[in-house]
Structure formats: C-alpha cells, structure tokens
Amino acid sequence: MSDPESVVTLVDEDGHEQDFAIDEIVEIDDVKYAILIPVECYENEDEEICEDAVIMRVEVDDDGEEYLADIEDDEEFERVVEVLEAFAEDEFEDEDDESDEDEEDEY
C-alpha cells in the first residue's frame, strides 16, 4: 500500500489521538463521506488494524472549506455502511472474475 496523501488526527472519547489516512471519498445520495483507515495500515498492512475503518461525513463551512463530521444519525450511518459493503462485494467479485479470466488465459 502506498503512503497516504491526506492524514487527519482523530481524538476518541477517552482523549487518545490516532492518525487516519483519508483512503477514499464517496458520494451517496448527494452527500460526501470520507473513509478513513489507520495510518499504521499503510506501515505494516496488519489486517486487524486495517479493519478499523472510520466513516465520516464531509461537510462544508461558511467559507466553503470542507471538514469532517461525525455521522450522528444511526439510520444514515447504517445506510452508508450498507452501500459501502455492497460496493466492496462488487469490487471483490470483479477481482475474482479477472483472476478467473487470467487463469483461463494460462491454459
């Protein structure tokens, strides 16, 4: 995995800081969401660490600057997770199809 381009520091409810890389920005129902993964994932690709993704809403302030905000509504969060999981499944199936085609080409 290459180095992250954008890194943000999040503080949890206990005051612990952790650096996250903005892995991807997706738009769902005309709202942008940022998928953040721990920077450690880029450093050692530990699957357990890489599973600790955070999803945040991308908001725009009065000056037109984007910032990240928590998703407060549980229904909104669940909808976003469902869409992202469906997208990930499609990506996984596409990769499987490509590897199957590559295997067929070898024979």
N, CA, C and O atoms as a Tinker XYZ file with bonds, in Angstrom:
   428  protein
     1  N      0.855000   -1.162000    0.000000    73     2
     2  CA     0.000000    0.000000    0.000000    64     1     3
     3  C      0.906000    1.231000    0.000000    63     2     4     5
     4  O      1.874000    1.276000    0.760000    81     3
     5  N      0.620000    2.208000   -0.817000    73     3     6
     6  CA     1.462000    3.394000   -0.889000    64     5     7
     7  C      1.175000    4.322000    0.282000    63     6     8     9
     8  O      0.205000    4.133000    1.016000    81     7
     9  N      2.031000    5.329000    0.447000    73     7    10
    10  CA     1.863000    6.276000    1.546000    64     9    11
    11  C      0.580000    7.068000    1.387000    63    10    12    13
    12  O      0.172000    7.388000    0.270000    81    11
    13  N     -0.057000    7.384000    2.513000    73    11    14
    14  CA    -1.295000    8.169000    2.442000    64    13    15
    15  C     -1.013000    9.601000    2.016000    63    14    16    17
    16  O      0.021000   10.170000    2.365000    81    15
    17  N     -1.946000   10.182000    1.254000    73    15    18
    18  CA    -1.789000   11.562000    0.818000    64    17    19
    19  C     -2.330000   12.542000    1.848000    63    18    20    21
    20  O     -1.725000   13.588000    2.080000    81    19
    21  N     -3.454000   12.221000    2.466000    73    19    22
    22  CA    -4.079000   13.102000    3.449000    64    21    23
    23  C     -4.231000   12.363000    4.767000    63    22    24    25
    24  O     -4.795000   11.270000    4.821000    81    23
    25  N     -3.719000   12.972000    5.827000    73    23    26
    26  CA    -3.785000   12.363000    7.149000    64    25    27
    27  C     -4.509000   13.316000    8.097000    63    26    28    29
    28  O     -4.250000   14.519000    8.104000    81    27
    29  N     -5.414000   12.761000    8.892000    73    27    30
    30  CA    -6.109000   13.533000    9.919000    64    29    31
    31  C     -5.917000   12.825000   11.254000    63    30    32    33
    32  O     -5.779000   11.603000   11.312000    81    31
    33  N     -5.910000   13.606000   12.317000    73    31    34
    34  CA    -5.800000   13.053000   13.657000    64    33    35
    35  C     -7.165000   13.125000   14.317000    63    34    36    37
    36  O     -7.759000   14.198000   14.427000    81    35
    37  N     -7.655000   11.980000   14.754000    73    35    38
    38  CA    -8.934000   11.915000   15.457000    64    37    39
    39  C     -8.669000   11.654000   16.932000    63    38    40    41
    40  O     -7.717000   10.962000   17.294000    81    39
    41  N     -9.527000   12.217000   17.777000    73    39    42
    42  CA    -9.422000   12.029000   19.219000    64    41    43
    43  C    -10.663000   11.271000   19.677000    63    42    44    45
    44  O    -11.789000   11.705000   19.432000    81    43
    45  N    -10.450000   10.132000   20.345000    73    43    46
    46  CA   -11.604000    9.351000   20.803000    64    45    47
    47  C    -12.168000    9.927000   22.101000    63    46    48    49
    48  O    -11.654000   10.913000   22.629000    81    47
    49  N    -13.225000    9.304000   22.605000    73    47    50
    50  CA   -13.901000    9.817000   23.798000    64    49    51
    51  C    -13.029000    9.776000   25.046000    63    50    52    53
    52  O    -13.327000   10.453000   26.030000    81    51
    53  N    -11.946000    8.982000   25.017000    73    51    54
    54  CA   -11.017000    8.910000   26.143000    64    53    55
    55  C     -9.840000    9.863000   25.987000    63    54    56    57
    56  O     -8.943000    9.884000   26.830000    81    55
    57  N     -9.836000   10.652000   24.915000    73    55    58
    58  CA    -8.769000   11.618000   24.692000    64    57    59
    59  C     -7.549000   11.064000   23.973000    63    58    60    61
    60  O     -6.541000   11.760000   23.853000    81    59
    61  N     -7.619000    9.826000   23.493000    73    59    62
    62  CA    -6.493000    9.226000   22.771000    64    61    63
    63  C     -6.516000    9.681000   21.314000    63    62    64    65
    64  O     -7.554000    9.652000   20.654000    81    63
    65  N     -5.356000   10.098000   20.831000    73    63    66
    66  CA    -5.235000   10.532000   19.439000    64    65    67
    67  C     -4.787000    9.368000   18.565000    63    66    68    69
    68  O     -3.988000    8.530000   18.986000    81    67
    69  N     -5.311000    9.327000   17.344000    73    67    70
    70  CA    -4.876000    8.332000   16.364000    64    69    71
    71  C     -4.916000    8.972000   14.987000    63    70    72    73
    72  O     -5.872000    9.661000   14.633000    81    71
    73  N     -3.863000    8.733000   14.216000    73    71    74
    74  CA    -3.790000    9.268000   12.857000    64    73    75
    75  C     -4.487000    8.331000   11.884000    63    74    76    77
    76  O     -4.304000    7.114000   11.919000    81    75
    77  N     -5.292000    8.936000   11.013000    73    75    78
    78  CA    -6.003000    8.201000    9.979000    64    77    79
    79  C     -5.701000    8.809000    8.623000    63    78    80    81
    80  O     -5.535000   10.021000    8.492000    81    79
    81  N     -5.632000    7.954000    7.623000    73    79    82
    82  CA    -5.467000    8.403000    6.242000    64    81    83
    83  C     -6.839000    8.440000    5.588000    63    82    84    85
    84  O     -7.667000    7.554000    5.799000    81    83
    85  N     -7.066000    9.475000    4.793000    73    83    86
    86  CA    -8.298000    9.520000    4.011000    64    85    87
    87  C     -8.079000    8.585000    2.831000    63    86    88    89
    88  O     -7.377000    8.917000    1.876000    81    87
    89  N     -8.690000    7.418000    2.917000    73    87    90
    90  CA    -8.495000    6.384000    1.908000    64    89    91
    91  C     -9.315000    6.663000    0.663000    63    90    92    93
    92  O     -8.857000    6.451000   -0.460000    81    91
    93  N    -10.537000    7.143000    0.877000    73    91    94
    94  CA   -11.423000    7.378000   -0.266000    64    93    95
    95  C    -12.537000    8.328000    0.153000    63    94    96    97
    96  O    -12.959000    8.346000    1.309000    81    95
    97  N    -13.002000    9.111000   -0.805000    73    95    98
    98  CA   -14.185000    9.948000   -0.630000    64    97    99
    99  C    -15.251000    9.386000   -1.570000    63    98   100   101
   100  O    -15.013000    9.234000   -2.769000    81    99
   101  N    -16.417000    9.083000   -1.021000    73    99   102
   102  CA   -17.516000    8.556000   -1.834000    64   101   103
   103  C    -18.727000    9.466000   -1.675000    63   102   104   105
   104  O    -18.900000   10.127000   -0.650000    81   103
   105  N    -19.555000    9.485000   -2.708000    73   103   106
   106  CA   -20.780000   10.274000   -2.650000    64   105   107
   107  C    -21.973000    9.332000   -2.683000    63   106   108   109
   108  O    -22.112000    8.510000   -3.588000    81   107
   109  N    -22.828000    9.467000   -1.681000    73   107   110
   110  CA   -24.026000    8.643000   -1.568000    64   109   111
   111  C    -25.201000    9.583000   -1.330000    63   110   112   113
   112  O    -25.199000   10.353000   -0.369000    81   111
   113  N    -26.189000    9.523000   -2.191000    73   111   114
   114  CA   -27.369000   10.391000   -2.070000    64   113   115
   115  C    -26.975000   11.862000   -1.961000    63   114   116   117
   116  O    -27.493000   12.586000   -1.111000    81   115
   117  N    -26.065000   12.299000   -2.820000    73   115   118
   118  CA   -25.607000   13.689000   -2.882000    64   117   119
   119  C    -24.883000   14.166000   -1.624000    63   118   120   121
   120  O    -24.751000   15.371000   -1.414000    81   119
   121  N    -24.421000   13.255000   -0.799000    73   119   122
   122  CA   -23.650000   13.597000    0.392000    64   121   123
   123  C    -22.301000   12.902000    0.280000    63   122   124   125
   124  O    -22.232000   11.726000   -0.080000    81   123
   125  N    -21.223000   13.632000    0.590000    73   123   126
   126  CA   -19.887000   13.044000    0.544000    64   125   127
   127  C    -19.535000   12.437000    1.896000    63   126   128   129
   128  O    -19.851000   12.982000    2.953000    81   127
   129  N    -18.864000   11.282000    1.822000    73   127   130
   130  CA   -18.390000   10.595000    3.016000    64   129   131
   131  C    -16.922000   10.239000    2.810000    63   130   132   133
   132  O    -16.508000    9.865000    1.713000    81   131
   133  N    -16.139000   10.363000    3.889000    73   131   134
   134  CA   -14.729000   10.005000    3.846000    64   133   135
   135  C    -14.540000    8.671000    4.553000    63   134   136   137
   136  O    -15.056000    8.452000    5.649000    81   135
   137  N    -13.797000    7.790000    3.909000    73   135   138
   138  CA   -13.434000    6.518000    4.527000    64   137   139
   139  C    -12.004000    6.679000    5.024000    63   138   140   141
   140  O    -11.081000    6.912000    4.244000    81   139
   141  N    -11.842000    6.551000    6.326000    73   139   142
   142  CA   -10.542000    6.744000    6.958000    64   141   143
   143  C    -10.030000    5.411000    7.471000    63   142   144   145
   144  O    -10.780000    4.623000    8.047000    81   143
   145  N     -8.737000    5.164000    7.254000    73   143   146
   146  CA    -8.125000    3.959000    7.805000    64   145   147
   147  C     -6.897000    4.372000    8.605000    63   146   148   149
   148  O     -6.258000    5.375000    8.285000    81   147
   149  N     -6.560000    3.608000    9.643000    73   147   150
   150  CA    -5.399000    3.962000   10.456000    64   149   151
   151  C     -4.129000    4.027000    9.614000    63   150   152   153
   152  O     -3.915000    3.203000    8.725000    81   151
   153  N     -3.297000    5.015000    9.908000    73   151   154
   154  CA    -2.036000    5.178000    9.179000    64   153   155
   155  C     -1.174000    3.928000    9.330000    63   154   156   157
   156  O     -0.420000    3.581000    8.421000    81   155
   157  N     -1.282000    3.246000   10.480000    73   155   158
   158  CA    -0.500000    2.024000   10.695000    64   157   159
   159  C     -0.762000    0.987000    9.612000    63   158   160   161
   160  O      0.100000    0.158000    9.320000    81   159
   161  N     -1.935000    1.032000    9.022000    73   159   162
   162  CA    -2.279000    0.092000    7.954000    64   161   163
   163  C     -1.323000    0.266000    6.773000    63   162   164   165
   164  O     -0.948000   -0.706000    6.117000    81   163
   165  N     -0.937000    1.510000    6.512000    73   163   166
   166  CA    -0.006000    1.782000    5.422000    64   165   167
   167  C      1.396000    1.312000    5.776000    63   166   168   169
   168  O      2.185000    0.960000    4.898000    81   167
   169  N      1.701000    1.308000    7.071000    73   167   170
   170  CA     3.047000    0.971000    7.510000    64   169   171
   171  C      3.293000   -0.528000    7.584000    63   170   172   173
   172  O      4.383000   -0.989000    7.244000    81   171
   173  N      2.285000   -1.310000    8.028000    73   171   174
   174  CA     2.542000   -2.744000    8.174000    64   173   175
   175  C      1.435000   -3.629000    7.624000    63   174   176   177
   176  O      1.556000   -4.854000    7.652000    81   175
   177  N      0.358000   -3.032000    7.124000    73   175   178
   178  CA    -0.741000   -3.758000    6.489000    64   177   179
   179  C     -1.284000   -4.901000    7.350000    63   178   180   181
   180  O     -1.691000   -5.937000    6.824000    81   179
   181  N     -1.289000   -4.712000    8.675000    73   179   182
   182  CA    -1.890000   -5.675000    9.592000    64   181   183
   183  C     -3.390000   -5.684000    9.343000    63   182   184   185
   184  O     -4.055000   -4.660000    9.502000    81   183
   185  N     -3.925000   -6.836000    8.954000    73   183   186
   186  CA    -5.345000   -6.924000    8.595000    64   185   187
   187  C     -6.250000   -6.448000    9.719000    63   186   188   189
   188  O     -7.269000   -5.804000    9.469000    81   187
   189  N     -5.884000   -6.763000   10.959000    73   187   190
   190  CA    -6.725000   -6.363000   12.089000    64   189   191
   191  C     -6.773000   -4.844000   12.213000    63   190   192   193
   192  O     -7.838000   -4.283000   12.468000    81   191
   193  N     -5.647000   -4.175000   12.039000    73   191   194
   194  CA    -5.600000   -2.713000   12.093000    64   193   195
   195  C     -6.379000   -2.129000   10.921000    63   194   196   197
   196  O     -7.122000   -1.161000   11.089000    81   195
   197  N     -6.214000   -2.707000    9.746000    73   195   198
   198  CA    -6.847000   -2.177000    8.540000    64   197   199
   199  C     -8.368000   -2.292000    8.591000    63   198   200   201
   200  O     -9.062000   -1.590000    7.855000    81   199
   201  N     -8.889000   -3.156000    9.441000    73   199   202
   202  CA   -10.337000   -3.297000    9.569000    64   201   203
   203  C    -10.958000   -2.189000   10.408000    63   202   204   205
   204  O    -12.182000   -2.063000   10.444000    81   203
   205  N    -10.144000   -1.383000   11.081000    73   203   206
   206  CA   -10.640000   -0.319000   11.953000    64   205   207
   207  C    -10.939000    0.952000   11.178000    63   206   208   209
   208  O    -10.505000    2.035000   11.570000    81   207
   209  N    -11.672000    0.832000   10.092000    73   207   210
   210  CA   -12.014000    1.995000    9.274000    64   209   211
   211  C    -13.040000    2.860000    9.997000    63   210   212   213
   212  O    -13.840000    2.374000   10.797000    81   211
   213  N    -12.994000    4.150000    9.695000    73   211   214
   214  CA   -13.937000    5.117000   10.238000    64   213   215
   215  C    -14.596000    5.808000    9.055000    63   214   216   217
   216  O    -13.930000    6.146000    8.076000    81   215
   217  N    -15.901000    6.018000    9.146000    73   215   218
   218  CA   -16.628000    6.726000    8.091000    64   217   219
   219  C    -17.110000    8.045000    8.674000    63   218   220   221
   220  O    -17.746000    8.074000    9.727000    81   219
   221  N    -16.804000    9.135000    7.980000    73   219   222
   222  CA   -17.241000   10.454000    8.432000    64   221   223
   223  C    -17.888000   11.205000    7.279000    63   222   224   225
   224  O    -17.564000   10.987000    6.111000    81   223
   225  N    -18.796000   12.081000    7.626000    73   223   226
   226  CA   -19.467000   12.918000    6.636000    64   225   227
   227  C    -18.546000   14.095000    6.302000    63   226   228   229
   228  O    -17.899000   14.655000    7.188000    81   227
   229  N    -18.493000   14.463000    5.026000    73   227   230
   230  CA   -17.734000   15.640000    4.598000    64   229   231
   231  C    -18.714000   16.812000    4.557000    63   230   232   233
   232  O    -19.668000   16.807000    3.779000    81   231
   233  N    -18.472000   17.812000    5.397000    73   231   234
   234  CA   -19.325000   18.998000    5.491000    64   233   235
   235  C    -18.580000   20.184000    4.887000    63   234   236   237
   236  O    -17.372000   20.118000    4.659000    81   235
   237  N    -19.304000   21.262000    4.633000    73   235   238
   238  CA   -18.707000   22.487000    4.101000    64   237   239
   239  C    -19.082000   23.629000    5.040000    63   238   240   241
   240  O    -20.254000   23.818000    5.364000    81   239
   241  N    -18.060000   24.400000    5.480000    73   239   242
   242  CA   -18.346000   25.515000    6.377000    64   241   243
   243  C    -18.757000   26.762000    5.594000    63   242   244   245
   244  O    -18.851000   26.724000    4.367000    81   243
   245  N    -18.999000   27.858000    6.299000    73   243   246
   246  CA   -19.467000   29.098000    5.675000    64   245   247
   247  C    -18.470000   29.680000    4.678000    63   246   248   249
   248  O    -18.852000   30.429000    3.778000    81   247
   249  N    -17.184000   29.333000    4.840000    73   247   250
   250  CA   -16.147000   29.827000    3.931000    64   249   251
   251  C    -15.926000   28.902000    2.743000    63   250   252   253
   252  O    -15.050000   29.150000    1.914000    81   251
   253  N    -16.721000   27.832000    2.656000    73   251   254
   254  CA   -16.579000   26.890000    1.555000    64   253   255
   255  C    -15.506000   25.841000    1.778000    63   254   256   257
   256  O    -15.180000   25.079000    0.868000    81   255
   257  N    -14.950000   25.795000    2.995000    73   255   258
   258  CA   -13.916000   24.817000    3.320000    64   257   259
   259  C    -14.562000   23.514000    3.792000    63   258   260   261
   260  O    -15.513000   23.526000    4.573000    81   259
   261  N    -14.030000   22.396000    3.307000    73   259   262
   262  CA   -14.543000   21.097000    3.725000    64   261   263
   263  C    -13.927000   20.686000    5.060000    63   262   264   265
   264  O    -12.765000   20.978000    5.345000    81   263
   265  N    -14.729000   20.004000    5.866000    73   263   266
   266  CA   -14.245000   19.437000    7.117000    64   265   267
   267  C    -14.992000   18.129000    7.372000    63   266   268   269
   268  O    -16.030000   17.867000    6.763000    81   267
   269  N    -14.458000   17.321000    8.271000    73   267   270
   270  CA   -15.058000   16.025000    8.580000    64   269   271
   271  C    -15.926000   16.137000    9.822000    63   270   272   273
   272  O    -15.559000   16.795000   10.796000    81   271
   273  N    -17.088000   15.482000    9.774000    73   271   274
   274  CA   -18.015000   15.493000   10.903000    64   273   275
   275  C    -18.511000   14.077000   11.168000    63   274   276   277
   276  O    -18.627000   13.261000   10.254000    81   275
   277  N    -18.798000   13.805000   12.431000    73   275   278
   278  CA   -19.384000   12.513000   12.790000    64   277   279
   279  C    -20.747000   12.363000   12.136000    63   278   280   281
   280  O    -21.455000   13.344000   11.908000    81   279
   281  N    -21.103000   11.129000   11.840000    73   279   282
   282  CA   -22.449000   10.830000   11.357000    64   281   283
   283  C    -23.285000   10.571000   12.607000    63   282   284   285
   284  O    -23.142000    9.534000   13.255000    81   283
   285  N    -24.153000   11.516000   12.938000    73   283   286
   286  CA   -24.934000   11.446000   14.175000    64   285   287
   287  C    -26.140000   10.512000   14.070000    63   286   288   289
   288  O    -26.521000    9.880000   15.055000    81   287
   289  N    -26.732000   10.423000   12.898000    73   287   290
   290  CA   -27.963000    9.657000   12.705000    64   289   291
   291  C    -27.643000    8.187000   12.440000    63   290   292   293
   292  O    -26.943000    7.865000   11.480000    81   291
   293  N    -28.153000    7.299000   13.287000    73   291   294
   294  CA   -27.883000    5.861000   13.144000    64   293   295
   295  C    -28.390000    5.309000   11.817000    63   294   296   297
   296  O    -27.727000    4.475000   11.200000    81   295
   297  N    -29.560000    5.765000   11.373000    73   295   298
   298  CA   -30.111000    5.282000   10.104000    64   297   299
   299  C    -29.223000    5.691000    8.930000    63   298   300   301
   300  O    -28.996000    4.903000    8.012000    81   299
   301  N    -28.727000    6.917000    8.964000    73   299   302
   302  CA   -27.831000    7.384000    7.905000    64   301   303
   303  C    -26.560000    6.541000    7.900000    63   302   304   305
   304  O    -26.095000    6.113000    6.844000    81   303
   305  N    -25.999000    6.304000    9.092000    73   303   306
   306  CA   -24.777000    5.514000    9.189000    64   305   307
   307  C    -24.995000    4.111000    8.634000    63   306   308   309
   308  O    -24.177000    3.619000    7.856000    81   307
   309  N    -26.085000    3.467000    9.024000    73   307   310
   310  CA   -26.379000    2.114000    8.542000    64   309   311
   311  C    -26.544000    2.091000    7.025000    63   310   312   313
   312  O    -26.075000    1.163000    6.366000    81   311
   313  N    -27.208000    3.104000    6.466000    73   311   314
   314  CA   -27.393000    3.175000    5.015000    64   313   315
   315  C    -26.039000    3.293000    4.307000    63   314   316   317
   316  O    -25.798000    2.626000    3.301000    81   315
   317  N    -25.165000    4.140000    4.838000    73   315   318
   318  CA   -23.843000    4.323000    4.237000    64   317   319
   319  C    -23.049000    3.024000    4.309000    63   318   320   321
   320  O    -22.411000    2.635000    3.330000    81   319
   321  N    -23.080000    2.354000    5.445000    73   319   322
   322  CA   -22.360000    1.085000    5.598000    64   321   323
   323  C    -22.884000    0.052000    4.605000    63   322   324   325
   324  O    -22.096000   -0.658000    3.979000    81   323
   325  N    -24.201000   -0.039000    4.455000    73   323   326
   326  CA   -24.784000   -0.993000    3.504000    64   325   327
   327  C    -24.310000   -0.722000    2.081000    63   326   328   329
   328  O    -23.947000   -1.647000    1.354000    81   327
   329  N    -24.313000    0.549000    1.688000    73   327   330
   330  CA   -23.874000    0.906000    0.334000    64   329   331
   331  C    -22.399000    0.561000    0.154000    63   330   332   333
   332  O    -22.013000    0.007000   -0.876000    81   331
   333  N    -21.576000    0.883000    1.144000    73   331   334
   334  CA   -20.144000    0.601000    1.040000    64   333   335
   335  C    -19.870000   -0.899000    1.019000    63   334   336   337
   336  O    -18.992000   -1.356000    0.286000    81   335
   337  N    -20.608000   -1.667000    1.813000    73   335   338
   338  CA   -20.430000   -3.121000    1.799000    64   337   339
   339  C    -20.823000   -3.706000    0.449000    63   338   340   341
   340  O    -20.146000   -4.598000   -0.063000    81   339
   341  N    -21.913000   -3.208000   -0.131000    73   339   342
   342  CA   -22.333000   -3.677000   -1.455000    64   341   343
   343  C    -21.281000   -3.324000   -2.494000    63   342   344   345
   344  O    -20.980000   -4.127000   -3.377000    81   343
   345  N    -20.723000   -2.124000   -2.390000    73   343   346
   346  CA   -19.669000   -1.697000   -3.308000    64   345   347
   347  C    -18.441000   -2.595000   -3.161000    63   346   348   349
   348  O    -17.841000   -2.997000   -4.157000    81   347
   349  N    -18.070000   -2.908000   -1.921000    73   347   350
   350  CA   -16.906000   -3.765000   -1.675000    64   349   351
   351  C    -17.141000   -5.167000   -2.228000    63   350   352   353
   352  O    -16.226000   -5.773000   -2.786000    81   351
   353  N    -18.356000   -5.686000   -2.079000    73   351   354
   354  CA   -18.674000   -7.005000   -2.631000    64   353   355
   355  C    -18.554000   -7.002000   -4.147000    63   354   356   357
   356  O    -18.023000   -7.946000   -4.731000    81   355
   357  N    -19.047000   -5.943000   -4.787000    73   355   358
   358  CA   -18.935000   -5.830000   -6.244000    64   357   359
   359  C    -17.474000   -5.786000   -6.667000    63   358   360   361
   360  O    -17.079000   -6.438000   -7.634000    81   359
   361  N    -16.668000   -5.010000   -5.934000    73   359   362
   362  CA   -15.239000   -4.922000   -6.244000    64   361   363
   363  C    -14.583000   -6.288000   -6.102000    63   362   364   365
   364  O    -13.785000   -6.684000   -6.952000    81   363
   365  N    -14.917000   -7.018000   -5.025000    73   363   366
   366  CA   -14.346000   -8.334000   -4.776000    64   365   367
   367  C    -14.736000   -9.302000   -5.884000    63   366   368   369
   368  O    -13.902000  -10.074000   -6.356000    81   367
   369  N    -16.007000   -9.266000   -6.304000    73   367   370
   370  CA   -16.465000  -10.137000   -7.385000    64   369   371
   371  C    -15.763000   -9.804000   -8.692000    63   370   372   373
   372  O    -15.408000  -10.706000   -9.451000    81   371
   373  N    -15.558000   -8.510000   -8.966000    73   371   374
   374  CA   -14.850000   -8.102000  -10.175000    64   373   375
   375  C    -13.424000   -8.628000  -10.166000    63   374   376   377
   376  O    -12.924000   -9.080000  -11.195000    81   375
   377  N    -12.754000   -8.572000   -8.992000    73   375   378
   378  CA   -11.391000   -9.084000   -8.888000    64   377   379
   379  C    -11.373000  -10.590000   -9.110000    63   378   380   381
   380  O    -10.474000  -11.107000   -9.774000    81   379
   381  N    -12.364000  -11.305000   -8.557000    73   379   382
   382  CA   -12.454000  -12.752000   -8.762000    64   381   383
   383  C    -12.652000  -13.077000  -10.234000    63   382   384   385
   384  O    -12.025000  -13.999000  -10.756000    81   383
   385  N    -13.524000  -12.322000  -10.911000    73   383   386
   386  CA   -13.765000  -12.543000  -12.332000    64   385   387
   387  C    -12.489000  -12.336000  -13.131000    63   386   388   389
   388  O    -12.197000  -13.108000  -14.045000    81   387
   389  N    -11.721000  -11.296000  -12.794000    73   387   390
   390  CA   -10.474000  -11.016000  -13.503000    64   389   391
   391  C     -9.459000  -12.122000  -13.267000    63   390   392   393
   392  O     -8.767000  -12.533000  -14.199000    81   391
   393  N     -9.358000  -12.617000  -12.020000    73   391   394
   394  CA    -8.386000  -13.676000  -11.752000    64   393   395
   395  C     -8.808000  -14.974000  -12.431000    63   394   396   397
   396  O     -7.955000  -15.737000  -12.883000    81   395
   397  N    -10.122000  -15.238000  -12.511000    73   395   398
   398  CA   -10.601000  -16.418000  -13.232000    64   397   399
   399  C    -10.240000  -16.328000  -14.708000    63   398   400   401
   400  O     -9.827000  -17.319000  -15.310000    81   399
   401  N    -10.395000  -15.138000  -15.295000    73   399   402
   402  CA   -10.051000  -14.943000  -16.703000    64   401   403
   403  C     -8.559000  -15.128000  -16.920000    63   402   404   405
   404  O     -8.142000  -15.716000  -17.919000    81   403
   405  N     -7.738000  -14.621000  -15.974000    73   403   406
   406  CA    -6.292000  -14.777000  -16.086000    64   405   407
   407  C     -5.905000  -16.250000  -16.041000    63   406   408   409
   408  O     -5.031000  -16.686000  -16.791000    81   407
   409  N     -6.553000  -17.023000  -15.160000    73   407   410
   410  CA    -6.254000  -18.445000  -15.062000    64   409   411
   411  C     -6.633000  -19.167000  -16.347000    63   410   412   413
   412  O     -5.916000  -20.065000  -16.787000    81   411
   413  N     -7.753000  -18.783000  -16.951000    73   411   414
   414  CA    -8.181000  -19.406000  -18.199000    64   413   415
   415  C     -7.199000  -19.090000  -19.322000    63   414   416   417
   416  O     -6.954000  -19.929000  -20.188000    81   415
   417  N     -6.635000  -17.879000  -19.310000    73   415   418
   418  CA    -5.688000  -17.477000  -20.345000    64   417   419
   419  C     -4.393000  -18.276000  -20.264000    63   418   420   421
   420  O     -3.693000  -18.423000  -21.266000    81   419
   421  N     -4.068000  -18.796000  -19.077000    73   419   422
   422  CA    -2.821000  -19.525000  -18.905000    64   421   423
   423  C     -2.866000  -20.892000  -19.569000    63   422   424   425
   424  O     -1.813000  -21.466000  -19.845000    81   423
   425  N     -4.031000  -21.424000  -19.830000    73   423   426
   426  CA    -4.137000  -22.777000  -20.391000    64   425   427
   427  C     -4.245000  -22.766000  -21.863000    63   426   428
   428  O     -4.341000  -23.825000  -22.482000    81   427
